[in-house]
């Protein structure tokens, strides 16, 4: 069997290693450059590879192709593979049959990284032999090749779910759905929603789907579609016989046949309404995995959070600087602004993904005293908020943005980087943007 891997990054190299171990004839092809560290791994393992080209003669003779999530379905080589009827799958789809481990799959437009890391933290703290992978950390396929774990917590993007045929997680979570990556889905929101729900398409009556019962897109999907999985909803406002909810400043999780879980929300390490939802989802998994209540409480109170997601950087002259660079869409920034309790100078902007900033209007009126636009093209942001805040400034680098933030604040204020946009106009990625913000704050 010939396995061709498109993309020589983390998921590609991990898949190549697993394929080689399982007896496939493996070839890795990357249209860009392969990082030196990955190149060395391929050479050590005797895996054939090429970079900066896709040689059709070496690709179109594949029995199966693993496509890295960053490669669009519309790329010419993928179209040719599909025309020839060669299966094009994701790393998760390829690796899953080679492990007997339980998998917990987590998707959503926002909150999936925090929920994935919190779920992993809860299970690991309880002594479970659990791996962390998918869209985060070490490649799932690579970990399956090493065969060390009894269970895996996997963050799954819509792109990874698109390459799924038979894979099913035993426990699935959909944190929420809001418009994102629509450029990859013919600008049709319904296509993106359908992509997210692929996470449950192969689940059976023995599996579980944990979902946000407050989410409009999820509720609409359930009106027209069914899943065989057992449903476990979570909500900030509704109360369930079976599910998770907030009542009288307590988080309660009721999973039938399990001891009820309760915890005061004020004692949790994570703050903000959206993080209450992430905590309810992760705790639901912990209860399904039979983890003791005391262990869950301890883990929820000592969790450190995710870098670049509402990360408190420093307090300087009683002004709090917060790095939320991971907020690359309007919905994520909505949660960030909603959790602000002090007058806020908001740093926003970047590569717009078809954003509707009007969704933020009420929060901007209530909480934002000044806006700093950090992007090459800020026209849309200025058009929407120009008459709403008194001060609006454009900058084209992070150092100026942070210095301007310091000038515009008084004691007790907050400077919030929550861009609501992708980062590629001025930065390598959202991590680079967040790291530059943190460095600029430290330089003040």
N, C-alpha and C positions, 0 to 999 in steps of 0.2 A: 504494500500500500504506500502510495506517495502522498506525503503531507507537504503542502506549500504554505508557508507562513508569510503573510503580507504585513510588514512592519517589524523593525528590529529593535523595538523598545522593550519595556519590562514584560508586557503580556506576550509579545512575540517570542522573545528569547525563552521565557518560561515554557511556552507551548512547544518550542523546538526541543528543549531538554526532555520534556515528558514524552514527546513523540519518538525521539531517539531511543529512550529507555524502553518504550513499548514496541520497538522493532519497526517503526516506520522509516522509509527513505525520506529524509527531511531536507527541505531547501527553504532558506530565508531570503526574502527579497524586500528591500526598502528603497522607496523612491527618493528618500533623503539620505542624509549621512547617518551611519550607525555609530553610537557613542563608543569610544575606545574600550571602556570597561565591558560592554556587551560583546564587542568584536572579539575580545580576548576569550570570553566564555564560549563563544561559538567555535573558535579555533581549538581551544583545549578539548572540547567535546566532539571534535571532528565533524562539525555540521557545516555543510556547504552554504555560502551566502553571497549576496551581491548588494551593492548600495548605489544610490543615485541613478537607478534605472529599474525597469521591470522587463526582463527578457521573456517575451511571450512563449518562446519554445520551451523554456524551463518552468513555466507556470501553468500553461494551458494543458499540460499532461498530468495534472494532479488528480488524485482520487478524492481528496478533500482539501479545502483551503480554510485556514484560520485567518480572519481579517481583524487587524487591530482596530479598536473602537474609533480611533481618530480618522480612519480612512472612510470617506463618504461612499455610499452605495452608487453614487453617480460617477465615480472615477472610472476612466475608460477600461482599465484592466478588470475591475469588478464586473462591469457590464458584459465584457467578453466571457468571463467565467460563467455568469448566469445564463447567457445565451447558449453556452455549451452544456448546460445542465449539471455543472460541477457544484456540489454543495459548498456554500460559503457560510461558515459558522463563526461563533465567538469563542474566545478562550474558555469561558465557563462551560459552554456546550461541549467543547472538545474534552475538557478535563474531568467533568463530573462522572462519567461512566467508570473512570479508573480509581474511584475512591468509594469506600463504604461509609464514609463519615456523614453525619447529619449536616445539612447546610441551612443556614438562616440567611435569606436574601432580602436586602433592604434597598428600596428605590424611593424616588420622590424628587420633586423639583428643588426643594430646600430641606435642610435638616438631616439629609441622609448620612453625611459624614459624621456629624455629632452623634446621631442615633447608632450608627455602626460602631463607633469607638466606645460609646457608653455601653452598648450591649456586650461587646467584647470584654470590657472592663468588669462588668457584672459577672460574666461567666468565668473569666479567668480568676477573679478574686475568690470565687467559690471553689476553686481548685480544679475546674474542668480543663481538659487538655484541648485547648481551642485555638485555631488559627484565625488570622485577620487578612482578608484579601479582596479581590475584585478590583474596584476603582481606586484602591487605597493600599499602601504597603507593598509587600512582596507578592508577585504574581501567584494566583491561585494554582495554576498548572504546575509551576515550579515547586510549590509546597506539596502538591499531590505526588509529584515525582519523588520528593524526599520522604513522603508517607509517614508523617510524624503525629498527625492530629486526629482526634476522634470526632471533632466538629469544627465547622468554619462559619465565621460571620463575614458575609460578602456584601460590600457596597456595589450596587449594580446600576449603571447608567442606562438610559434608554437605548444608547447605541449598543451596549452589551446585550440588552434584552432583545434587540432586533435580530441578533444572530443566534437566537435560541430556537430549538426545534423540539427536543425531548426533555430538556433539563427542567427539574422542578425542585424548588426549595421545600423542605419540610415545614418551615415557618417562613412566611413572607410578610414584609411590612411595606405599605405605601404611606409615606409620611405626609404627603400632600401633592397636589398637582396644580401648577400655574404655568402660563405660557413661557416656554424656554426652548432654545435650539430650533425655532420654527423654520429657520433656513434649511435644516436637514429634513424637514417634513412637509415640503411643498407649501410652506406657510399655512398649513391647515392644522389648527389646534386639535381637532378630533383625531388626526393621525398620531400626534404626539401622545394624547391620552391613551389611545389603543396600544401604543408601544409600552407605556408604563404598566398596563394591565396584563401584558404578556407574562409578567412574573407569576401570575396565578393560573395561567391557561392549562397547565398540565397537573395542577394539584388535585388530590383526591379527597375523599371524606375523612381520611386520616391526617390530613394536613391542615394548616392554620393560616388565615390571612388577617393580619392586624392592620387597621386602617383608620384614618382621620374621619370621624363621622361628621365633622363640621365643614368638610371640604365640599364645595359646590360641584366641582368636576367629578369627584368620586361618587357623590350622591346621584348625579345624572347618569353615570355609567351603570350603577346598580339598578336604575329604573328599566334599563333596556337589556341588561346582560346578567348572567348568573355565573357563579363559580361553585365547584363542588366542595371547596375548602370550608372548614368551620370558621365562622366570622367572629373576630374580636375587635369591636370598635373602641376608639378612645375619643374623648371630647372635653372641652373646657366648660360647656354649658349643659350638656345632657347627662342623665344618669342612667346606667344600665344594670340589668340583672347579671349579665355576662359582658364584661368589658372594663375599661378604665375611665375614671372621671375625677373631677375636682369638686369637693363638697366641704364647705366651711373651712377653707384654707388647708384642707387635707387632700392628698392624692390617695384615691382608693382604687385597687385593682382586684376585681372578682373574676376568677377563672373557675368555672364549675368544677366541683370535686377537689378544689384546692383551698387551702386556708386563705382567707381574705387578707389582702395586704393594705396597710394604711401608713401614711407618713406625712408629717407636717411639711408643707411646701417650703416654709421659711428655713428649714434645716438642710435643704438640698444645696449642693455646691453651684448648680446651674441657675441662672436668673432669667426672667422673661417668660412671657406666655408661651412662646414657641418652644422654649426649652422644657416647659412642663409637658408639652405634647411629646417631645423626644423622650423624656423620662418615662411617660406612660407606656409608650411603645416598647422601650427597652425592658421595662419592668414586666410587661406582659410576656416577653420572651423568657425572662428569668423564671417567672412562675411556671410557664409551660415546661421549662427544663428542670423543674423541681428544686429550685434553689431556696434556701432558708430565708425567711423574712429579715432576720437580724443581719444576714450577710448583704442582702439587697440594700437595706437602710444604710449600712456602713459605706457601701460602694457609692451610693447616690450622694452621700455627704462628703466624700473625698475625691470625687472625679475632677480632673484638672481642666477639662474642656479641650477645644480644638484650636490649634493655631490659626490665626487669620479669621476667626469667627467670633465677633464681639469680644476680642481679646483686650483686656485692660493692660495698657503698655506702661504708662507712668502717670503720676499725679505731680504736676509742676505748678507751684504757686496756687495750689488748690484748684487747678484745672485738670480734669481727667481726660487723657488721650486714649481713644479706643480704636483698635484695628479690626475692621470688619471687611477686609479686602476680598474675602471669599463671597461676599454678596455681589454676585454678577448679574442679578436680575431684580426687577422691581419688587417682587414678592419677598425676597430675602431682605431688602432694604426696608420694606414695610415693617417687618418684625424688629429690625434694629431700631428704627425711629420710635416704634411703639414702646420699646423698653427704656427709652430715655426719660429720666425724671428731672433733668435740669435743662436750662437754656442751652441749645446745641448749635455749634458751628459745624455745618455738614459739608464734607468734601465728597463730591459726586462727579461722575463722568467717565468716559472711555469709549469703547466701541459699542454703540447702541444695537440691541438685538430686536428692534421693533417695539421698544418700550412704550407703555402708556403711563406717563408720569402723573396723570390726573388721579390715579389710585392713591397717590401719596399726599394729595392736596390737604386733606384735613389735618394730617399729622404735621405737615410742614407749617401750616398756619399756627398750630398749637405749640410746636416745640422748637422750631428752627429760627434762630435770630439772624443768621447769615449763611450764604451758600458760596462755597469755593468750587468753581468748575475746573476739573483737572482732566482735560482731554483735548484732542486736536480739533474736534468739531462739537461745540457746546450749544449750538443754535436751539436745538429742541428743548433743552433744559431751561435756557434763558427765556424762550417763548412761553413756557408753562409757568415758571415761577418768578419771572421778572417783576411782576406787579404785586407779588405776595410777600416777599421779604424786602427789608430796607436795604440790605447790602448784598451785592452779588459781584463776585470777582472771578476773572479767568486767569489761570496760571498754566504753565506747560511742563512743570517738573515738580517732583514731590517735595523737595527742599523748600521751594517758594510756597507751596500749599501749606506746609506745617508752620512756617514762619508767619504767614498771613493768619493762620488759625490762632496762633499765640497773640497776635496784635488785636484780634477782634474779640477776644474773650476777657471776661472778668472773673474774679474769684467765684467758685461754685459752678462754673460753666463746664461744658464738655466739648471736646473736638472729636468728631466722629468721621472716620473714613469708612464710608459704606457706598461704593461707587454705583451700584445698580447696573453696571455695564461690564463687558469683557475688558481685558487689560491690554490687548495687543497693539494699541496705537502708540503707547509710550513705554510699555514694560514687556518683559519676556512672557510673564504669566501672572496670575493673581498672587502667587507666593512672592515673586520678585517685587510686586507693587507693595504688598504688606511689609516685607522686609525693609524696603526703602523708607516706608512710613515710620517703622520702629526706629530705624537708624537716625532719621531726621529728628524725631522726638528726642532721642538720647543726646543729639547734638545741640539742643536748645540751651 
